[in-house]
């Protein structure tokens, strides 16, 4: 049987690279995004035509449990089982904590952290029944060390890291692996808020001398999903030696 992967935040950047990698390897896909519907639909059609796979698309807010519930229910009905769940959807907030209002806090928490509870809560029973599965959470180095002016984002990513470690222990007896990738500076739209000068200064701090690419994140995610089952509850840092 063909394997299946569910990827959130799949319209561009890391999410699109993940979708392309798993499609190339023959996986059927369940993809979701919030705002870039046309972009993701075009990606889905391209992957179906190029690799002769099935692609389901869902458009909505992963911070809303009812949307995630509908997405996961449909995915499991259409594909019968789920081999890989990749929680990639995320938003950032750059600014002083004292300038952040409660609406911003709740929005970033729902999108970045509560969404992972929701997808895992709904995907895990099927994986436990099948006694197999991989959950990969896309995190950040700021979840390891924190970042000034990104308190909420750092808190969410730190929560993802602890969530990953704990759920990995919980699901290991069922042969389900839960791991996370703590990304450094990846060349995506999220980091294009910085000026040319700011980007250059940032790159100077990275021993590898460059930003990472979405494709490198996708390659690591695929190696986790197809590698040893003894790797569980781990946070793998991908940052070019930066932190």
C-alpha positions in Angstrom: 0.0 0.0 0.0 1.1 3.5 -0.7 2.1 5.5 2.4 0.5 8.8 3.4 1.7 12.0 4.9 -0.3 14.9 6.4 1.5 18.3 6.3 0.2 21.5 7.8 1.3 25.0 6.5 2.0 23.4 3.1 1.5 26.2 0.7 5.0 27.6 0.6 8.5 27.6 2.2 9.3 24.6 4.3 5.8 23.2 4.0 5.9 23.2 0.2 9.4 21.6 0.2 8.1 18.9 2.5 5.2 18.2 0.2 7.4 18.0 -2.8 9.9 15.6 -1.1 7.3 13.2 0.2 5.4 13.3 -3.2 8.6 12.5 -5.0 9.0 9.5 -2.7 5.5 8.3 -3.6 3.5 9.4 -0.6 -0.2 10.4 -0.9 -0.6 13.7 0.8 -3.0 15.6 2.9 -2.1 19.3 2.8 -3.4 22.3 4.6 -2.9 26.1 4.8 -4.8 29.1 6.0 -4.4 32.0 3.5 -2.6 30.9 0.3 -5.4 28.7 -1.1 -4.6 29.3 -4.8 -0.9 28.7 -4.3 -1.4 25.4 -2.5 -4.0 24.2 -4.9 -1.5 24.8 -7.8 1.1 22.9 -5.8 -1.3 20.0 -5.2 -2.2 19.8 -8.9 1.5 19.9 -9.9 2.4 17.1 -7.5 -0.5 14.9 -8.6 0.5 15.3 -12.3 4.2 14.9 -11.7 4.1 11.9 -9.3 0.8 10.2 -9.9 -0.2 10.5 -6.3 -3.4 11.6 -4.5 -3.5 14.9 -2.8 -6.2 16.2 -0.4 -6.2 19.9 0.3 -7.8 21.7 3.2 -8.1 25.5 3.8 -8.6 26.9 7.3 -7.1 27.8 10.6 -5.2 25.0 12.3 -5.6 26.9 15.6 -9.3 26.0 15.3 -9.9 22.5 16.7 -13.1 22.1 14.6 -11.2 22.7 11.4 -8.4 20.2 12.3 -11.1 17.7 13.3 -12.7 17.9 9.9 -9.3 17.7 8.2 -8.1 14.7 10.1 -11.4 12.8 9.9 -11.5 13.3 6.1 -7.9 12.3 5.7 -8.3 9.1 7.6 -11.5 8.2 5.8 -9.9 8.8 2.4 -6.5 7.1 3.1 -7.6 4.6 5.8 -4.4 5.2 7.8 -1.7 7.9 8.3 2.0 7.1 8.2 3.5 10.5 8.8 2.2 13.7 10.4 4.3 16.8 10.0 3.2 19.8 12.1 4.8 22.7 10.1 2.2 25.5 10.3 3.5 28.5 12.2 3.4 32.3 12.5 5.8 34.8 14.1 5.5 38.0 16.1 8.5 40.3 16.4 8.2 43.0 18.9 8.5 43.8 22.6 6.3 41.7 25.0 4.9 44.9 26.4 3.6 45.9 23.0 1.8 42.6 22.5 -1.9 42.4 23.3 -3.8 39.3 24.5 -5.3 38.7 21.0 -1.9 38.4 19.4 -0.7 36.1 22.2 -3.7 33.8 21.8 -3.4 33.8 18.1 0.2 32.7 18.0 -0.3 30.2 20.7 -3.3 28.6 18.9 -1.5 28.4 15.6 1.9 27.3 16.7 1.2 25.1 19.7 -2.5 24.2 20.2 -2.6 23.1 16.6 -0.1 20.4 17.4 -2.2 19.1 20.3 -5.2 19.0 17.9 -3.5 17.1 15.0 -1.8 14.6 17.4 -4.9 14.1 19.4 -6.8 13.1 16.3 -4.1 11.2 14.5 -2.6 9.1 17.3 -5.6 6.7 17.8 -5.2 5.5 14.2 -1.4 5.2 14.5 -1.8 3.3 17.8 -4.2 0.9 16.1 -1.7 0.3 13.3 1.2 0.1 15.7 3.2 2.4 13.5 3.6 6.1 12.7 5.9 9.1 12.6 5.1 12.6 14.0 7.6 15.3 13.1 7.2 18.8 14.6 8.9 21.7 12.9 10.4 23.8 15.8 13.1 26.4 16.1 16.3 27.1 17.8 14.5 29.8 19.7 12.6 27.0 21.4 16.0 25.9 22.8 17.4 29.2 23.9 14.8 31.9 23.4 15.0 35.1 21.4 14.7 38.8 22.4 11.6 40.4 20.9 10.2 36.9 20.0 9.0 35.9 23.4 5.7 34.4 22.3 7.3 32.5 19.4 10.0 31.2 21.6 7.5 30.1 24.2 5.5 28.2 21.6 8.6 26.5 20.2 9.8 25.6 23.6 6.4 24.1 24.3 6.7 22.1 21.1 10.0 20.7 22.2 8.7 19.6 25.5 5.5 18.2 23.9 7.7 16.2 21.5 9.9 14.7 24.2 6.9 13.8 26.4 4.7 12.3 23.6 7.7 10.4 22.2 7.9 8.6 25.6 4.2 8.1 25.7 3.9 6.5 22.2 7.2 4.6 22.0 5.5 1.4 23.3 3.2 1.6 20.3 6.1 1.9 17.9 5.3 5.5 17.1 8.1 8.0 16.8 7.8 11.6 17.8 10.6 14.0 16.9 11.2 17.6 16.1 13.5 19.7 13.9 14.7 22.9 15.6 15.4 25.1 12.6 17.9 27.9 12.5 17.7 30.6 9.9 15.9 29.1 6.9 15.5 31.2 3.7 11.7 31.5 3.7 9.2 34.4 3.6 9.1 34.5 7.4 12.7 35.8 7.4 12.2 38.3 4.6 10.9 40.9 7.0 14.6 41.7 7.6 16.5 44.3 5.4 19.3 43.3 3.2 21.8 44.6 5.8 20.1 42.7 8.6 20.2 39.5 6.6 23.8 40.0 5.8 24.7 40.6 9.5 22.7 37.5 10.5 24.5 35.3 8.0 27.8 36.5 9.4 26.9 34.9 12.7 26.3 31.5 11.1 29.4 29.3 10.9 28.1 27.7 7.7 28.1 31.2 6.1 24.6 31.0 4.7 20.9 30.4 5.5 19.5 27.0 5.4 17.0 26.0 2.6 13.5 24.6 2.9 14.7 21.6 0.9 17.3 20.8 3.6 14.6 20.7 6.2 12.5 18.4 4.0 15.5 16.0 3.4 16.0 15.8 7.2 12.3 15.2 7.9 12.2 12.4 5.3 15.3 10.8 6.8 13.6 10.9 10.2 10.4 9.4 8.8 12.2 6.5 7.1 15.1 6.0 9.6 15.5 4.0 12.7 12.6 3.5 15.0 14.9 3.9 18.0 15.1 7.7 17.4 12.3 9.0 19.5 11.5 12.1 21.6 14.5 14.0 20.1 15.0 17.6 19.0 17.3 17.7 16.1 18.9 21.1 15.5 19.4 22.2 11.9 21.2 25.6 12.0 24.6 25.5 10.3 26.4 25.5 13.7 24.8 28.8 14.7 23.5 28.2 18.2 
